[in-house]
Amino acid sequence: MLFHDELHIDLKALMNKIIVIYWFMVGLAFIGQLLGFFMSQAYHLHPPLEFLVEKVFVPSGVQVVLIAFVQYLVKVKGLYKPKMLTIFGIILAWITAYTHASVPGLQVLFVIFLAVSLIYFSKAELLFSFVANITGLILLYLIPEVREAATIYEQFAYFFILVAAYQVFSLVLDRGTDILDVLKRSNEQERSLMVRSAMMERLTKVDPLTELYNHRTFYEYLDFLYDQSIHYNMPLQLAIIDIDNFKKINDEFGHDVGDIILKRVARTIEDSVTENEIVARYGGEEFAVLITSKSINDGYELIESIRKKIAYLKNDEINRPITVSIGFQPLSNDLTKTQFFKRADELLYQAKQNGKNQVAVSI
């Protein structure tokens, strides 16, 4: 996989930035050419008009047209081809080096445009840029006036500089790949730790059988919701649900069947409530539901509907219906948290005493 694929580089934004770099470099070249014009006039080296036309306006005009054209291809036509941009960049460098063949060192522009390809973080793009720059330099030295302006030593030196730059840039990409691998491994380890941490947190909060909140988490929510309800006058009701004759089911059909019944009841309760209610397995065959954002009547209707749904469940394992008894207690300001829970528990006991399969409520 390519390095830039790993980084998910936005090629569109990247190419637009490179075009801005091209504009900047052409602008610098234009300023440099104007400075050259003023210097040549101080020493009367060139006729003013001839220098301005041949060395400034014509080459700069061609470069402006080329950049405008490539910008049109990228922004209007949506042609996002890094190799195309590389070739246009080398042409820009070639024009400057050819126009000012007598100025030593301008061939270094090819190294600069080779460096631009590093932005892609792709060895394939770097290699293409290297080959294209070498080709551009060869074509430049095929022109007699350019070749004659530099010694053989200088000509070979620029080729060797390009080769050396390519090797250095390749090492930079290799180092970048190594760093990316380290970051990936670190990220994977961090992700693994986060997953493990989430699993551990879930184990401390959730009952493994029913996947409802456990006894401990229920009390955390009870503490929080009780305080919120008392301080902000928010409605809160508590329902404690107990499966009738559950011990008999365990004794007659075994704990495996009992577990199936527990999970079925848990799913029925959970599917009946909204995200505003907290459902927990309180312990054994008991479940607790904290009801928020509902009036007492609406809360009672919700609990009554849960009781009816459970009574109508199909239980092929035991070939009989199961029922639940429920204690339903709304919170009032005169109740402490302990009294609030105790009242609901007492109402559950009352529902059992009155014949089971019913909701006992204190209003």
Secondary structure, 3 states (H helix, E strand, C coil): CCHHHHHCCCHHHHHHHHHHHHHHHHHHHHHHHHHHHHHHHHCCCCCHHHHHHHHHHHHHHHHHHHHHHHHHHHHHCCCCCHHHHHHHHHHHHHHHHHHCCCCCCHHHHHHHHHHHHHHHCCHHHHHHHHHHHHHHHHHHHCCHHHHHCCCHHHHHHHHHHHHHHHHHHHHHHHHHHHHHHHHHHHHHHHHHHHHHHHHHHHHHHECCCCCCECHHHHHHHHHHHHHHHHHHCCCEEEEEEEECCHHHHHHHHCHHHHHHHHHHHHHHHHHHCCCCCEEEEEECCEEEEEEECCCHHHHHHHHHHHHHHHHCCCCCCCCCCCCEEEEEEECCCCCCHHHHHHHHHHHHHHHHHCCCCCEEECC
